[in-house]
Amino acid sequence: MNVTRRRRPTLDDVAAAVGVSRATVSNAYNRPDQLSAELRARVLDAAKRLGYAGPNPVARSLARSQSGAIAFMLDANLSIAFSDPALSITLDAFATAIAPGEHALVLLPGGEDGGPRAERVMRAQADLMVSYSLSDKASALQAVRDRGLPLVVVDEPHLPGAAVVGIDDRGGSEAAARHLVELGHRRIGVLAQDCMYGFPGGRRSRAEAEASPFRINRERLGGYLDVIAEAGIDPDSVPIWEFSGMDRERAVAGAHAALVEEPGLTALLCMSDELAAAATTAARQLGLRVPEDLSLVGFDDTPTARLLDPPLTTVRQDLLGKGRIAGELALLLLSGRKAPKPTVLPTELVVRASTAPPVSAGGKPR
C-alpha cells in the first residue's frame, strides 16, 4: 500500500498565510522585539494552524556556525556527581544565569583522569566549555584548547586564558583548623576528598596528599597543615585519608577504618560536608559521641550540614553566587569579550554543635 507522506509546512507557508515576508516570520521566533504584539500573535496563530513548529534548530546552528549549547564538564560519572549537593546547587544557579541566552546545557560526565574523555569533548556540539572541579591531569582540558573553545573554570584548575570563579579554599581551611586548635585539640586527622573515578581510597602520606592532582585538595590541606604547624604540632604526624564522600557507603567504611586505625584522634577536618556526614555515622558505629569524643568540621555548608545530628560546624562557601558568576562569565565569553581576572569568593566558618573542647574519659579536657 502506498502511503503519501504529508509535506511539512515551512516558514514560507506561514508567511503566505499571514501575508508577510519570510523575515517577519523569522523575527516572530528569533527577534520578537522587532514585531508588534498583535502581528507576532497573528504569525504564531497561523503557524499553529498550519502545524509549523518553528525554525529548524539544526539548520539555524549550521547557518550561524554555532550549536547554541554550553558543555558542562564534570569530574565524575553522573551518579556520583549528582550525589554531591554542592554541585546540584552550583549547577542550578549556573543554568538560571545562562537562561536569558537560551543556550542548551550539555553535561559531560568524568572518567578515569578526573574529567570527560578527550574524544567526547572533541565531538561535543558546544560553543563554550565549563570545567567543574576537574583534575590538573584531565585530558579534556587539552581537547578544549585544541578546539579553541572559550573556557569557564569553576574552582579548578586555574588555566591561562580561561574565565575563573572559585573560593578562598586556603582561607576557609585555615579557619577550620584554627577553630579546632583554639578549642584545645592536638590530635587531629584529615579526611580528603578523592574525586578520581575508580581511584582506591585509603591512607596517604603527607607528600602523596600534597601531590594531589586536584588543586582544591592541595589548597585545603595546605591551610590545615599551616595552622597545625603554627600551633606547634608536627604536620607530618597528622594522619590523612583520602576517599570519595559521594559514595556514602564506601565513605562510611573508610571513615570507620580511619577511626579504628587512629583511636586517639579527638577531631577530624573533613574536606566536604559529605565526608563529615560519613564520619558522623562511623563515629556512631564505634560508640563515639560527637562532639564529646570526636569533633568534626566540614566544608561547603550544604543542607547536609544543617540536617546532621548534631548540626555540623563547617566552612560556608557561596555556592549560589559561584554558579551565578560562572553563568555570567559564560555569557560574557560568548559575546566575544575577553576573560576578566579570576573571581575569588570569600569563605566563612559556621560554628555549630559538632565541635567542642576535647574531653577525656574522666570528663576532663585532654
Buried (B, 14 or more C-beta within 10 A) or exposed (E): EEEEEEEEBBBEBBBBBBEBEEEBBBBBBEEEEEBEEEBBEBBBEBBEEBEBEBBEEEEBBEEEEBBBBBBBBBBBBEEBBBBBBBBBBBBBBBBEBBEEEEBBBBBBBBBBBBBBBBEBBEEBEBBBBBBBBBBBBBBBBEBBBEEEBBBBBBBBBEBEEBBBBBBBBBBBBBBBBBBBBEBBBBBBBBBBBBBBBEBEBEBBEBEEBBEBBBBBBBBBBBBBBBBBBEBEBEBEEBBBBBBBBBBBEBBBBBBBBBBEEBEEBBBBBBBBBBBBBBBBBBBBBBEBEBBEBBBBBBBBBBEBBEEBEBBBBBBBBBBBBBBBBBBBBBBBBBEEEEBEEEBEBEBBBBBBEBBBBBBEEEEEEB
